[in-house]
Amino acid sequence: MMDAPPDVIRRPPSPRLARLISSISFYRERGIGLAAFRHAAPLTLPLLVNLGTPFRIALGHQPDTADARPSFAAGLFPGPVVIESDGRAECVQVDFTPLGAYRFFGGAVPDLTARIVDLDDILGPLGRDLRARVAEAAGWQRRFEIVEDFVLRRAVYEPSPEVAFALETLWRGAGAVRIADIASEIGWSRKHLTRRFHHEIGAPPKTLAQMLRFHRACVLARTDGAGGWAAIAADAGYADQAHLARDFRMFSGETPTGWAARLDVVDSRLMRDGGG
């Protein structure tokens, strides 16, 4: 039997989980694995139940055999996440929204920041039970149901209204919002907002704002790169093109032109005007 592309089944969350997770997916390889696949500063927090060969995943560098990851949870990481597999990976993955992660993990969210943590270490016996039930289930539909029920039962922590407001404001403005202005509107000091935000989201508001601005620039490059990187930098709220180039190196590990070439964003104005 010849190797084939992986099976990927992704669906939006059911209405009862709409504010907790952004998606739930089933992934199964059929001989073709991943080679240095990159996620640049992901804005979701994954929980992965492994059913096949563990992925090799590293934060900010090329993975090796020591980076084999079975079932795990991970937090926000302001940099590139590099993933490899051997063609036999299989898993169910939940992608939490930042507030959904707090509702599920509670005060453990900061413990996940810039880390990949074994599911048993973060959930204890409940993690082992979840892995066993998912592995024994017949078909991806039943596996989705098991995982969704598990998430819903555990999502008992309530984020503070102030942090929820701050997050929504940053998200709506794609990061181009002054943290001091948000703090003033809430009635908190900037220092207090930063401390509470980090506790509930896993990163300071300034870091999340930078990540959101970077992703805004990525969207603009994919959809409207006609003006080149200088125009994208201005539209995304960067001080200048050099500032955008620094963030690309930080969050993707690549120059803007290198990122565009890897993703086949081939507008000639982007390829000759990379600022890095």
Secondary structure, DSSP 8 states (H G I E B T S, - for coil): ---EEEEEEEE---GGGTTTEEEEEEEEEEB---SSEEEES-SSEEEEEE-SS-EEEEESS---GGGEE-SEEE---SSEEEEE--S--EEEEEEE-HHHHHHHHGGGHHHHTT-EEEHHHHHTHHHHHHHHHHHHSSSHHHHHHHHHHHHHHH------HHHHHHHHHHHHTTT-S-HHHHHHHHTS-HHHHHHHHHHHHSS-HHHHHHHHHHHHHHHHHHH--TTHHHHHHHHHT-SSHHHHHHHHHHHHSS-HHHHHHHTT---HHHHT----
